[in-house]
């Protein structure tokens, strides 16, 4: 990986951990504004990393809830409908 991706990925992970601790689920946006002020390229890479991490987290929760429902014999959670994908 290049330095841009390495740095922004590490920052994204740290920011998401911090926002959990802070109880501010939009904290990553504040950090994004700081980056944008200095480097739009860095801000874009950071936001990509944030989106990937948050998407993985959401998908993992869905996976875990689905498996838990199967094990308990209860109804599985529903996947989002009409999602717009890339």
Jmol script that loads the backbone (N, CA, C; Angstrom):
load data "model"
ATOM      1  N   UNK A   1       0.835  -1.193   0.000  1.00  0.00           N
ATOM      2  CA  UNK A   1       0.000   0.000   0.000  1.00  0.00           C
ATOM      3  C   UNK A   1       0.872   1.246   0.000  1.00  0.00           C
ATOM      4  N   UNK A   2       0.327   2.319  -0.491  1.00  0.00           N
ATOM      5  CA  UNK A   2       1.034   3.580  -0.492  1.00  0.00           C
ATOM      6  C   UNK A   2       0.803   4.341   0.802  1.00  0.00           C
ATOM      7  N   UNK A   3       1.592   5.368   0.980  1.00  0.00           N
ATOM      8  CA  UNK A   3       1.516   6.147   2.219  1.00  0.00           C
ATOM      9  C   UNK A   3       0.138   6.777   2.419  1.00  0.00           C
ATOM     10  N   UNK A   4      -0.484   7.262   1.335  1.00  0.00           N
ATOM     11  CA  UNK A   4      -1.802   7.890   1.455  1.00  0.00           C
ATOM     12  C   UNK A   4      -2.814   6.890   2.008  1.00  0.00           C
ATOM     13  N   UNK A   5      -2.871   5.718   1.427  1.00  0.00           N
ATOM     14  CA  UNK A   5      -3.833   4.719   1.875  1.00  0.00           C
ATOM     15  C   UNK A   5      -3.514   4.239   3.286  1.00  0.00           C
ATOM     16  N   UNK A   6      -2.242   4.014   3.568  1.00  0.00           N
ATOM     17  CA  UNK A   6      -1.852   3.561   4.907  1.00  0.00           C
ATOM     18  C   UNK A   6      -2.265   4.565   5.981  1.00  0.00           C
ATOM     19  N   UNK A   7      -1.949   5.823   5.743  1.00  0.00           N
ATOM     20  CA  UNK A   7      -2.247   6.861   6.736  1.00  0.00           C
ATOM     21  C   UNK A   7      -3.744   7.079   6.910  1.00  0.00           C
ATOM     22  N   UNK A   8      -4.468   7.153   5.803  1.00  0.00           N
ATOM     23  CA  UNK A   8      -5.900   7.440   5.906  1.00  0.00           C
ATOM     24  C   UNK A   8      -6.668   6.251   6.477  1.00  0.00           C
ATOM     25  N   UNK A   9      -6.217   5.038   6.179  1.00  0.00           N
ATOM     26  CA  UNK A   9      -6.866   3.863   6.750  1.00  0.00           C
ATOM     27  C   UNK A   9      -6.643   3.808   8.265  1.00  0.00           C
ATOM     28  N   UNK A  10      -5.430   4.076   8.698  1.00  0.00           N
ATOM     29  CA  UNK A  10      -5.135   4.088  10.135  1.00  0.00           C
ATOM     30  C   UNK A  10      -5.923   5.191  10.836  1.00  0.00           C
ATOM     31  N   UNK A  11      -5.985   6.359  10.218  1.00  0.00           N
ATOM     32  CA  UNK A  11      -6.747   7.461  10.808  1.00  0.00           C
ATOM     33  C   UNK A  11      -8.227   7.104  10.898  1.00  0.00           C
ATOM     34  N   UNK A  12      -8.769   6.528   9.842  1.00  0.00           N
ATOM     35  CA  UNK A  12     -10.181   6.155   9.838  1.00  0.00           C
ATOM     36  C   UNK A  12     -10.491   5.171  10.971  1.00  0.00           C
ATOM     37  N   UNK A  13      -9.635   4.183  11.155  1.00  0.00           N
ATOM     38  CA  UNK A  13      -9.839   3.217  12.235  1.00  0.00           C
ATOM     39  C   UNK A  13      -9.812   3.916  13.596  1.00  0.00           C
ATOM     40  N   UNK A  14      -8.837   4.792  13.792  1.00  0.00           N
ATOM     41  CA  UNK A  14      -8.723   5.512  15.061  1.00  0.00           C
ATOM     42  C   UNK A  14      -9.923   6.424  15.306  1.00  0.00           C
ATOM     43  N   UNK A  15     -10.373   7.093  14.273  1.00  0.00           N
ATOM     44  CA  UNK A  15     -11.509   8.012  14.402  1.00  0.00           C
ATOM     45  C   UNK A  15     -12.784   7.244  14.734  1.00  0.00           C
ATOM     46  N   UNK A  16     -12.996   6.106  14.102  1.00  0.00           N
ATOM     47  CA  UNK A  16     -14.198   5.321  14.382  1.00  0.00           C
ATOM     48  C   UNK A  16     -14.173   4.794  15.810  1.00  0.00           C
ATOM     49  N   UNK A  17     -13.010   4.378  16.289  1.00  0.00           N
ATOM     50  CA  UNK A  17     -12.895   3.969  17.697  1.00  0.00           C
ATOM     51  C   UNK A  17     -13.185   5.153  18.616  1.00  0.00           C
ATOM     52  N   UNK A  18     -12.669   6.318  18.275  1.00  0.00           N
ATOM     53  CA  UNK A  18     -12.891   7.515  19.086  1.00  0.00           C
ATOM     54  C   UNK A  18     -14.362   7.906  19.089  1.00  0.00           C
ATOM     55  N   UNK A  19     -15.007   7.823  17.944  1.00  0.00           N
ATOM     56  CA  UNK A  19     -16.410   8.230  17.914  1.00  0.00           C
ATOM     57  C   UNK A  19     -17.268   7.272  18.720  1.00  0.00           C
ATOM     58  N   UNK A  20     -16.893   6.007  18.785  1.00  0.00           N
ATOM     59  CA  UNK A  20     -17.604   5.074  19.670  1.00  0.00           C
ATOM     60  C   UNK A  20     -17.444   5.516  21.121  1.00  0.00           C
ATOM     61  N   UNK A  21     -16.227   5.871  21.491  1.00  0.00           N
ATOM     62  CA  UNK A  21     -15.951   6.316  22.859  1.00  0.00           C
ATOM     63  C   UNK A  21     -16.643   7.643  23.162  1.00  0.00           C
ATOM     64  N   UNK A  22     -16.666   8.532  22.180  1.00  0.00           N
ATOM     65  CA  UNK A  22     -17.283   9.849  22.360  1.00  0.00           C
ATOM     66  C   UNK A  22     -18.806   9.801  22.304  1.00  0.00           C
ATOM     67  N   UNK A  23     -19.366   8.748  21.720  1.00  0.00           N
ATOM     68  CA  UNK A  23     -20.814   8.664  21.540  1.00  0.00           C
ATOM     69  C   UNK A  23     -21.311   9.605  20.454  1.00  0.00           C
ATOM     70  N   UNK A  24     -20.455   9.921  19.511  1.00  0.00           N
ATOM     71  CA  UNK A  24     -20.774  10.851  18.421  1.00  0.00           C
ATOM     72  C   UNK A  24     -20.610  10.113  17.102  1.00  0.00           C
ATOM     73  N   UNK A  25     -21.734   9.600  16.569  1.00  0.00           N
ATOM     74  CA  UNK A  25     -21.645   8.777  15.370  1.00  0.00           C
ATOM     75  C   UNK A  25     -21.369   9.564  14.089  1.00  0.00           C
ATOM     76  N   UNK A  26     -21.197  10.862  14.193  1.00  0.00           N
ATOM     77  CA  UNK A  26     -20.842  11.684  13.031  1.00  0.00           C
ATOM     78  C   UNK A  26     -19.483  12.371  13.224  1.00  0.00           C
ATOM     79  N   UNK A  27     -18.732  11.948  14.211  1.00  0.00           N
ATOM     80  CA  UNK A  27     -17.428  12.554  14.476  1.00  0.00           C
ATOM     81  C   UNK A  27     -16.506  12.475  13.268  1.00  0.00           C
ATOM     82  N   UNK A  28     -16.614  11.375  12.512  1.00  0.00           N
ATOM     83  CA  UNK A  28     -15.768  11.218  11.331  1.00  0.00           C
ATOM     84  C   UNK A  28     -15.941  12.371  10.345  1.00  0.00           C
ATOM     85  N   UNK A  29     -17.117  12.982  10.321  1.00  0.00           N
ATOM     86  CA  UNK A  29     -17.353  14.118   9.421  1.00  0.00           C
ATOM     87  C   UNK A  29     -16.553  15.350   9.864  1.00  0.00           C
ATOM     88  N   UNK A  30     -16.422  15.542  11.150  1.00  0.00           N
ATOM     89  CA  UNK A  30     -15.643  16.673  11.656  1.00  0.00           C
ATOM     90  C   UNK A  30     -14.172  16.519  11.266  1.00  0.00           C
ATOM     91  N   UNK A  31     -13.651  15.306  11.432  1.00  0.00           N
ATOM     92  CA  UNK A  31     -12.271  15.044  11.034  1.00  0.00           C
ATOM     93  C   UNK A  31     -12.124  15.224   9.526  1.00  0.00           C
ATOM     94  N   UNK A  32     -13.121  14.818   8.783  1.00  0.00           N
ATOM     95  CA  UNK A  32     -13.104  14.971   7.329  1.00  0.00           C
ATOM     96  C   UNK A  32     -12.955  16.436   6.923  1.00  0.00           C
ATOM     97  N   UNK A  33     -13.633  17.319   7.630  1.00  0.00           N
ATOM     98  CA  UNK A  33     -13.540  18.753   7.329  1.00  0.00           C
ATOM     99  C   UNK A  33     -12.141  19.294   7.588  1.00  0.00           C
ATOM    100  N   UNK A  34     -11.498  18.788   8.637  1.00  0.00           N
ATOM    101  CA  UNK A  34     -10.122  19.198   8.927  1.00  0.00           C
ATOM    102  C   UNK A  34      -9.212  18.769   7.784  1.00  0.00           C
ATOM    103  N   UNK A  35      -9.376  17.545   7.320  1.00  0.00           N
ATOM    104  CA  UNK A  35      -8.564  17.051   6.208  1.00  0.00           C
ATOM    105  C   UNK A  35      -8.835  17.825   4.927  1.00  0.00           C
ATOM    106  N   UNK A  36     -10.094  18.096   4.664  1.00  0.00           N
ATOM    107  CA  UNK A  36     -10.463  18.808   3.442  1.00  0.00           C
ATOM    108  C   UNK A  36      -9.812  20.186   3.384  1.00  0.00           C
ATOM    109  N   UNK A  37      -9.684  20.808   4.535  1.00  0.00           N
ATOM    110  CA  UNK A  37      -9.050  22.127   4.606  1.00  0.00           C
ATOM    111  C   UNK A  37      -7.595  22.077   4.159  1.00  0.00           C
ATOM    112  N   UNK A  38      -6.938  20.950   4.404  1.00  0.00           N
ATOM    113  CA  UNK A  38      -5.515  20.816   4.075  1.00  0.00           C
ATOM    114  C   UNK A  38      -5.269  20.082   2.759  1.00  0.00           C
ATOM    115  N   UNK A  39      -6.051  19.027   2.495  1.00  0.00           N
ATOM    116  CA  UNK A  39      -5.778  18.191   1.332  1.00  0.00           C
ATOM    117  C   UNK A  39      -7.027  17.440   0.887  1.00  0.00           C
ATOM    118  N   UNK A  40      -7.668  17.901  -0.175  1.00  0.00           N
ATOM    119  CA  UNK A  40      -8.842  17.192  -0.686  1.00  0.00           C
ATOM    120  C   UNK A  40      -8.534  15.735  -1.058  1.00  0.00           C
ATOM    121  N   UNK A  41      -7.348  15.472  -1.540  1.00  0.00           N
ATOM    122  CA  UNK A  41      -6.974  14.102  -1.904  1.00  0.00           C
ATOM    123  C   UNK A  41      -6.939  13.206  -0.670  1.00  0.00           C
ATOM    124  N   UNK A  42      -6.367  13.710   0.409  1.00  0.00           N
ATOM    125  CA  UNK A  42      -6.312  12.956   1.652  1.00  0.00           C
ATOM    126  C   UNK A  42      -7.708  12.762   2.227  1.00  0.00           C
ATOM    127  N   UNK A  43      -8.520  13.798   2.149  1.00  0.00           N
ATOM    128  CA  UNK A  43      -9.889  13.713   2.660  1.00  0.00           C
ATOM    129  C   UNK A  43     -10.681  12.658   1.898  1.00  0.00           C
ATOM    130  N   UNK A  44     -10.526  12.602   0.615  1.00  0.00           N
ATOM    131  CA  UNK A  44     -11.252  11.622  -0.202  1.00  0.00           C
ATOM    132  C   UNK A  44     -10.830  10.188   0.157  1.00  0.00           C
ATOM    133  N   UNK A  45      -9.541   9.964   0.308  1.00  0.00           N
ATOM    134  CA  UNK A  45      -9.048   8.635   0.674  1.00  0.00           C
ATOM    135  C   UNK A  45      -9.535   8.248   2.072  1.00  0.00           C
ATOM    136  N   UNK A  46      -9.531   9.199   2.981  1.00  0.00           N
ATOM    137  CA  UNK A  46     -10.009   8.972   4.350  1.00  0.00           C
ATOM    138  C   UNK A  46     -11.490   8.598   4.340  1.00  0.00           C
ATOM    139  N   UNK A  47     -12.302   9.335   3.604  1.00  0.00           N
ATOM    140  CA  UNK A  47     -13.736   9.054   3.565  1.00  0.00           C
ATOM    141  C   UNK A  47     -14.015   7.685   2.943  1.00  0.00           C
ATOM    142  N   UNK A  48     -13.225   7.296   1.959  1.00  0.00           N
ATOM    143  CA  UNK A  48     -13.371   5.954   1.396  1.00  0.00           C
ATOM    144  C   UNK A  48     -13.102   4.912   2.467  1.00  0.00           C
ATOM    145  N   UNK A  49     -12.033   5.089   3.227  1.00  0.00           N
ATOM    146  CA  UNK A  49     -11.708   4.149   4.304  1.00  0.00           C
ATOM    147  C   UNK A  49     -12.815   4.115   5.349  1.00  0.00           C
ATOM    148  N   UNK A  50     -13.345   5.272   5.726  1.00  0.00           N
ATOM    149  CA  UNK A  50     -14.436   5.325   6.711  1.00  0.00           C
ATOM    150  C   UNK A  50     -15.645   4.556   6.197  1.00  0.00           C
ATOM    151  N   UNK A  51     -16.034   4.799   4.948  1.00  0.00           N
ATOM    152  CA  UNK A  51     -17.208   4.111   4.390  1.00  0.00           C
ATOM    153  C   UNK A  51     -17.006   2.603   4.361  1.00  0.00           C
ATOM    154  N   UNK A  52     -15.817   2.166   3.983  1.00  0.00           N
ATOM    155  CA  UNK A  52     -15.525   0.727   3.939  1.00  0.00           C
ATOM    156  C   UNK A  52     -15.618   0.121   5.341  1.00  0.00           C
ATOM    157  N   UNK A  53     -15.019   0.760   6.315  1.00  0.00           N
ATOM    158  CA  UNK A  53     -15.028   0.242   7.689  1.00  0.00           C
ATOM    159  C   UNK A  53     -16.445   0.214   8.250  1.00  0.00           C
ATOM    160  N   UNK A  54     -17.205   1.287   8.054  1.00  0.00           N
ATOM    161  CA  UNK A  54     -18.568   1.331   8.581  1.00  0.00           C
ATOM    162  C   UNK A  54     -19.468   0.329   7.867  1.00  0.00           C
ATOM    163  N   UNK A  55     -19.280   0.148   6.569  1.00  0.00           N
ATOM    164  CA  UNK A  55     -20.074  -0.836   5.822  1.00  0.00           C
ATOM    165  C   UNK A  55     -19.764  -2.247   6.300  1.00  0.00           C
ATOM    166  N   UNK A  56     -18.491  -2.539   6.512  1.00  0.00           N
ATOM    167  CA  UNK A  56     -18.100  -3.864   7.002  1.00  0.00           C
ATOM    168  C   UNK A  56     -18.691  -4.103   8.386  1.00  0.00           C
ATOM    169  N   UNK A  57     -18.665  -3.099   9.222  1.00  0.00           N
ATOM    170  CA  UNK A  57     -19.208  -3.212  10.580  1.00  0.00           C
ATOM    171  C   UNK A  57     -20.708  -3.517  10.531  1.00  0.00           C
ATOM    172  N   UNK A  58     -21.418  -2.818   9.676  1.00  0.00           N
ATOM    173  CA  UNK A  58     -22.859  -3.035   9.550  1.00  0.00           C
ATOM    174  C   UNK A  58     -23.162  -4.424   8.992  1.00  0.00           C
ATOM    175  N   UNK A  59     -22.416  -4.840   7.989  1.00  0.00           N
ATOM    176  CA  UNK A  59     -22.617  -6.167   7.394  1.00  0.00           C
ATOM    177  C   UNK A  59     -22.291  -7.264   8.402  1.00  0.00           C
ATOM    178  N   UNK A  60     -21.243  -7.078   9.190  1.00  0.00           N
ATOM    179  CA  UNK A  60     -20.857  -8.068  10.194  1.00  0.00           C
ATOM    180  C   UNK A  60     -21.950  -8.200  11.257  1.00  0.00           C
ATOM    181  N   UNK A  61     -22.544  -7.072  11.688  1.00  0.00           N
ATOM    182  CA  UNK A  61     -23.645  -7.133  12.662  1.00  0.00           C
ATOM    183  C   UNK A  61     -24.830  -7.911  12.092  1.00  0.00           C
ATOM    184  N   UNK A  62     -25.116  -7.685  10.809  1.00  0.00           N
ATOM    185  CA  UNK A  62     -26.203  -8.408  10.146  1.00  0.00           C
ATOM    186  C   UNK A  62     -25.894  -9.902  10.104  1.00  0.00           C
ATOM    187  N   UNK A  63     -24.664 -10.251   9.748  1.00  0.00           N
ATOM    188  CA  UNK A  63     -24.245 -11.647   9.710  1.00  0.00           C
ATOM    189  C   UNK A  63     -24.388 -12.290  11.081  1.00  0.00           C
ATOM    190  N   UNK A  64     -23.886 -11.624  12.101  1.00  0.00           N
ATOM    191  CA  UNK A  64     -23.955 -12.167  13.456  1.00  0.00           C
ATOM    192  C   UNK A  64     -25.396 -12.319  13.934  1.00  0.00           C
ATOM    193  N   UNK A  65     -26.231 -11.342  13.631  1.00  0.00           N
ATOM    194  CA  UNK A  65     -27.640 -11.416  14.035  1.00  0.00           C
ATOM    195  C   UNK A  65     -28.364 -12.542  13.296  1.00  0.00           C
ATOM    196  N   UNK A  66     -28.030 -12.743  12.035  1.00  0.00           N
ATOM    197  CA  UNK A  66     -28.643 -13.813  11.257  1.00  0.00           C
ATOM    198  C   UNK A  66     -28.241 -15.179  11.801  1.00  0.00           C
ATOM    199  N   UNK A  67     -26.971 -15.346  12.104  1.00  0.00           N
ATOM    200  CA  UNK A  67     -26.512 -16.615  12.664  1.00  0.00           C
ATOM    201  C   UNK A  67     -27.111 -16.864  14.047  1.00  0.00           C
ATOM    202  N   UNK A  68     -27.195 -15.819  14.847  1.00  0.00           N
ATOM    203  CA  UNK A  68     -27.786 -15.948  16.183  1.00  0.00           C
ATOM    204  C   UNK A  68     -29.262 -16.352  16.082  1.00  0.00           C
ATOM    205  N   UNK A  69     -29.981 -15.762  15.149  1.00  0.00           N
ATOM    206  CA  UNK A  69     -31.389 -16.111  14.952  1.00  0.00           C
ATOM    207  C   UNK A  69     -31.519 -17.573  14.534  1.00  0.00           C
ATOM    208  N   UNK A  70     -30.661 -18.020  13.669  1.00  0.00           N
ATOM    209  CA  UNK A  70     -30.680 -19.418  13.229  1.00  0.00           C
ATOM    210  C   UNK A  70     -30.446 -20.348  14.421  1.00  0.00           C
ATOM    211  N   UNK A  71     -29.472 -20.012  15.238  1.00  0.00           N
ATOM    212  CA  UNK A  71     -29.135 -20.851  16.391  1.00  0.00           C
ATOM    213  C   UNK A  71     -30.267 -20.893  17.426  1.00  0.00           C
ATOM    214  N   UNK A  72     -30.988 -19.793  17.565  1.00  0.00           N
ATOM    215  CA  UNK A  72     -32.080 -19.720  18.540  1.00  0.00           C
ATOM    216  C   UNK A  72     -33.419 -20.168  17.958  1.00  0.00           C
ATOM    217  N   UNK A  73     -33.445 -20.337  16.641  1.00  0.00           N
ATOM    218  CA  UNK A  73     -34.696 -20.727  16.002  1.00  0.00           C
ATOM    219  C   UNK A  73     -35.681 -19.584  15.882  1.00  0.00           C
ATOM    220  N   UNK A  74     -35.166 -18.366  15.848  1.00  0.00           N
ATOM    221  CA  UNK A  74     -36.026 -17.183  15.709  1.00  0.00           C
ATOM    222  C   UNK A  74     -35.893 -16.608  14.303  1.00  0.00           C
ATOM    223  N   UNK A  75     -36.713 -15.623  14.019  1.00  0.00           N
ATOM    224  CA  UNK A  75     -36.697 -15.008  12.691  1.00  0.00           C
ATOM    225  C   UNK A  75     -35.406 -14.216  12.482  1.00  0.00           C
ATOM    226  N   UNK A  76     -34.840 -14.378  11.327  1.00  0.00           N
ATOM    227  CA  UNK A  76     -33.624 -13.644  10.965  1.00  0.00           C
ATOM    228  C   UNK A  76     -33.971 -12.196  10.635  1.00  0.00           C
ATOM    229  N   UNK A  77     -33.033 -11.293  10.848  1.00  0.00           N
ATOM    230  CA  UNK A  77     -33.287  -9.896  10.468  1.00  0.00           C
ATOM    231  C   UNK A  77     -33.429  -9.778   8.945  1.00  0.00           C
ATOM    232  N   UNK A  78     -34.163  -8.799   8.545  1.00  0.00           N
ATOM    233  CA  UNK A  78     -34.359  -8.573   7.113  1.00  0.00           C
ATOM    234  C   UNK A  78     -33.239  -7.698   6.559  1.00  0.00           C
ATOM    235  N   UNK A  79     -32.781  -8.046   5.400  1.00  0.00           N
ATOM    236  CA  UNK A  79     -31.791  -7.210   4.713  1.00  0.00           C
ATOM    237  C   UNK A  79     -32.491  -5.965   4.187  1.00  0.00           C
ATOM    238  N   UNK A  80     -31.773  -4.867   4.084  1.00  0.00           N
ATOM    239  CA  UNK A  80     -32.384  -3.641   3.547  1.00  0.00           C
ATOM    240  C   UNK A  80     -32.941  -3.887   2.140  1.00  0.00           C
ATOM    241  N   UNK A  81     -34.033  -3.251   1.858  1.00  0.00           N
ATOM    242  CA  UNK A  81     -34.655  -3.376   0.527  1.00  0.00           C
ATOM    243  C   UNK A  81     -34.333  -2.135  -0.281  1.00  0.00           C
ATOM    244  N   UNK A  82     -34.328  -2.322  -1.578  1.00  0.00           N
ATOM    245  CA  UNK A  82     -34.121  -1.221  -2.521  1.00  0.00           C
ATOM    246  C   UNK A  82     -32.816  -0.475  -2.262  1.00  0.00           C
ATOM    247  N   UNK A  83     -31.782  -1.180  -1.851  1.00  0.00           N
ATOM    248  CA  UNK A  83     -30.498  -0.537  -1.633  1.00  0.00           C
ATOM    249  C   UNK A  83     -29.867  -0.190  -2.974  1.00  0.00           C
ATOM    250  N   UNK A  84     -29.193   0.929  -2.978  1.00  0.00           N
ATOM    251  CA  UNK A  84     -28.492   1.346  -4.184  1.00  0.00           C
ATOM    252  C   UNK A  84     -27.044   0.903  -4.034  1.00  0.00           C
ATOM    253  N   UNK A  85     -26.589   0.069  -4.918  1.00  0.00           N
ATOM    254  CA  UNK A  85     -25.224  -0.433  -4.856  1.00  0.00           C
ATOM    255  C   UNK A  85     -24.367   0.181  -5.935  1.00  0.00           C
ATOM    256  N   UNK A  86     -23.097  -0.148  -5.890  1.00  0.00           N
ATOM    257  CA  UNK A  86     -22.162   0.370  -6.897  1.00  0.00           C
ATOM    258  C   UNK A  86     -21.842  -0.703  -7.885  1.00  0.00           C
TER     259      UNK A  86
END
end "model"
wireframe off; spacefill off
backbone 0.3
color backbone group
